[in-house]
Amino acid sequence: MELNSIVEQVVKPEEDISDPVEKVYRTIEKIEENRELNAFVTVDAEGALRKAEEIRRKITSGKRLGVLAGLIVAVKDNISTRGLRTTCSSKMLENYVPVYDATVIEKIRTQDAIVIGKTNMDEFAMGSSTETSFFGPTRNFFDHSRVAGGSSGGSAVAVACGAVDIALGSDTGGSIRNPAAFNSIVGLKPTYGRVSRYGLIAYASSLDQIGPMAKNTLLTALLLQVIAGRDLRDSTTFNKPVPNYVEEALGKVEGIRVGVIKEGFENIDERVSRKVYSALDTLQKIGCIVEEVSMPFMKYALPAYYIIAMAECSSNLARFDGIRYGGKPVKGKWEEQLIKIRTECFGEEVKRRIFLGTFVLSAGYKEDFYIKACRVRRKIYEEFKVLFKNYNVLATPTMPVLPWKIGELLSPLEVYMMDIETVAVNLAGLPAISIPAGFSDSLPVGLQLIGDHFDETTLLKISYAYEKETGFTKWF
């Protein structure tokens, strides 16, 4: 079955898109109604209306529409958009307007998506709650006093509140899956190299990956279908055929072997584990074979991740000196300018990670920290490969706790611990998806499913079958 046919039958929203201009106006109203959530940094009403009018002309003239025609898209604010402010939620880039589109933006525009604006995030994607944003925290859709998750919190909330159909996020150590879990939506982190990073403002280049977010599985699959593939401008992308993710998601799940990583349930909130185990029971009900497995090296993933990520961020953010990128030039010698601009324009968390990253790469410490972390990374990769010899998918909770109150976690270490379930996936370059597992105390819980390299199709199959069984799209 052709992709367009599938889209028309099961993916397009129920509302008629014959007047995309009217849909954009309704979207702008929805964003305004939910302003308290602080999901958006920039709303591009003019650009969205321009694209909607273009789609309306195509409809009138009978021209073929792209597969995303009429779908409203929110874009995380670290993905470059030509002519549209891209800030990384940092004072450093408060007024930066790119002169080019990221590859993923080019692809979705070609397929007639309507980009409505840029979403709030942790500054330079450094955080797990969107609390480090220069523009203030994004609020959880289900409880406005709580965090939205991060760093793609704005994208997740834009989807959850119904302002947009789909959203783009980026995931360095869980930044798509974390807010997806906290807002009861679907968030998929693709295999490293499956989606181009060209135009993504880098945090940690060997870990970052752009991915889709949506309320349901098929919209997630459709957006991945559009953005996946080789890009000559990104040498880390793979020249592998892109499956028809939407059609593959409709496949059967009977006999798929799911390994539940027992270490993923250690020292987590009991309310979370209860819901996740209940979701795993549902996987058994729909035909999956669910068994417990062990992954001893998982406990080393968090320290290895933060050493590697901070080392890479200290290098990537060196370019922001107020002369070539970011800030406003000040008088004085170059060294004085550099110190003043970086001190004033970087937030506390960003500076902390730059300091730590520079330290672990410094002479006398590189072998003790960075090189050891890279060796641990390889061990984690190998341990995953052993497990995938016997299991198609691995499972853990997405987050170890329920969404916390804004401002509740004051210690950086407490915040870093929130990534304990997700960072191993990025170290190994694997795909993973977070799907809604229900609610505890009226707060969302997520189930994380991890696939082997380039096996997003199995994750989407399970997600769709689980969605049909539970009807989680009706939980809003």
TANORZI-V429268 format. One line per field, one symbol per residue. ss: DSSP state (H for helix, E for strand, - for the rest). psi: psi as a letter, one per 40 degrees, with the letter a starting at -180 (. if undefined). burial: 1 if it has 24 or more other C-alpha atoms within 12 Angstrom, else 0. Layout:
BEGIN
ss: ???
psi: ???
burial: ???
END
This chain:
BEGIN
ss: --HHHHHHHHH--------HHHHHHHHHHHHHH-HHH--EEEE-HHHHHHHHHHHHHHHHH----------EEEEE--E-E--EE-----HHH---E-----HHHHHHHH---EEEEEE---HHH-------------E------EE-----HHHHHHHH-----EEEEE------HHHHHH---EEEE-----E----E---------EEEEE--HHHHHHHHHHHE----------------HHHHH-------EEEEEHHHH----HHHHHHHHHHHHHHHH---EEEEE--HHHHHHHHHHHHHHHHHHHHHHHH--------------HHHHHHHHHHHH--HHHHHHHHHHHHH------HHHHHHHHHHHHHHHHHHHHH-----EEEEE-------E------HHHHHH-----HHHHHH---EEEEEEEEE--EEEEEEEEE----HHHHHHHHHHHHHHH-HHH--
psi: hidddddddediidihedgddddddddddddddfdddfdidhhgddddddddddddddddeeihiieehehhhihieehhhhehhheffiddfdfhhieiiiddddddddefihhdahiiiihffgieeeeehdeiiiihddheeiieiiefddddddddeedidiihiihdfeeddddddeefahhhhiihedhhehehhichdedihiiihididdddddddddeiiiheeheeiigiihigdddddeiiehehhhhhhddeehfihddddddddddddddddeeihhiiiigdedeeddddddddddddddddedegeeddiiahiiiiidddddddddddeiiddddddddddddeeiheedddcddddddddddddddddddedeidiiiiidieiihiihedhdhdddddeeeddddddddefiiiihiheaihfeiiiihhhhiihffdddddddddddddddfeeee.
burial: 00110011001110001011101110110110011011111111101110111111000000001111111111111111110111111111110111001111111111111111111111111111111111111111111101111111111111111111111111111111111111111111111111111111111111111111111111111111111111100101100001111111110010011111111110010011111111111111010111111010111111111111111111111101110011111000000001101101111111111111111110000000110011111111111110110011111111111111010000010011111111111111111111111111001111111111111111111111111001011000
END
